[in-house]
Amino acid sequence: MNSRVTAFTLLELVIAIAIAATLAVFAVPSYQSHVARSRRVDAASALYRAAQFVEAAVSNDATALPPGLDQAPPLGTAVYRLRALPADDTNGGYSLEARPVETGPMRDDACGTFVLDATGLRTNRGVDDAVVKNDNDCWNTR
């Protein structure tokens, strides 16, 4: 009887591990940036939904956002908390902000807090309320 044992050689195993490691090095950061981008899109979308609510409720002087409009994503664990800010001379009647939850995954994001006002001005503020970005990188929904 001729019995043959088949198995991986050490070289084949090392090559397979090297390929898996190379894929992980490129795939994990790409996946993390995709997740962060989708969370930013959630925040921007939530601000637009809240703005529609505030626009419709202007006659009722509603300043508090109802449940479901006060966080992003609207269902599940909040990544951003939304709130309406009072009117001033520059915001056109109201301003909304989506601030990352302090213990959440976006707390150290470069985009910081998303701000949308009644004039349509979109900005992002950092921890010290300074404007960190005023371009479309954070608001890009494509």
C-alpha positions, -999 to +999 in steps of 0.1 A: +000+000+000+012+034-009-002+060+014+006+096+007+002+124+032-007+157+016-002+189+035+010+225+030+046+231+030+061+258+051+068+279+021+032+277+009+020+287+044+044+317+046+032+329+012-005+326+022+002+346+054+021+373+034-008+377+010-033+379+038-012+405+057-008+426+025-045+426+020-052+435+056-027+464+054-046+480+025-082+468+033-085+479+069-077+516+065-099+517+034-127+502+053-123+526+082-123+556+060-154+543+042-172+539+076-161+574+087-174+589+054-207+571+057-211+585+093-204+620+080-231+615+053-255+604+081-247+636+100-252+658+069-285+640+060-298+643+096-291+681+095-310+685+063-340+665+077-339+686+109-337+718+088-369+707+070-386+702+103-375+736+117-386+753+085-420+737+087-423+744+124-412+781+123-447+793+130-448+771+161-415+784+175-402+749+179-366+749+191-362+714+204-359+686+179-382+656+183-368+621+189-355+606+157-343+640+145-321+647+175-294+621+165-276+606+136-282+579+126-319+583+135-322+547+147-297+528+168-267+541+187-261+578+182-229+588+166-239+625+164-263+646+185-282+673+168-296+705+184-311+737+172-292+768+181-309+802+187-313+828+160-287+856+157-279+883+131-258+860+109-276+827+107-309+838+090-332+826+118-319+793+130-288+772+131-284+734+136-254+715+147-245+678+147-218+673+174-200+639+177-209+619+208-180+623+232-175+586+237-184+577+201-163+566+172-162+601+155-151+621+186-116+627+170-127+632+134-111+660+115-145+673+105-156+680+141-191+694+145-213+700+115-232+733+114-260+742+090-279+775+092-310+789+076-290+807+049-277+773+037-241+780+050-224+747+059-194+748+082-175+725+105-161+735+139-135+719+161-135+714+198-127+751+205-156+762+182-131+774+156-139+767+120-118+737+110-130+731+075-151+753+052-149+731+021-170+703+008-148+674+019-168+668+050-202+675+034-195+654+003-223+629-002-210+612-033 
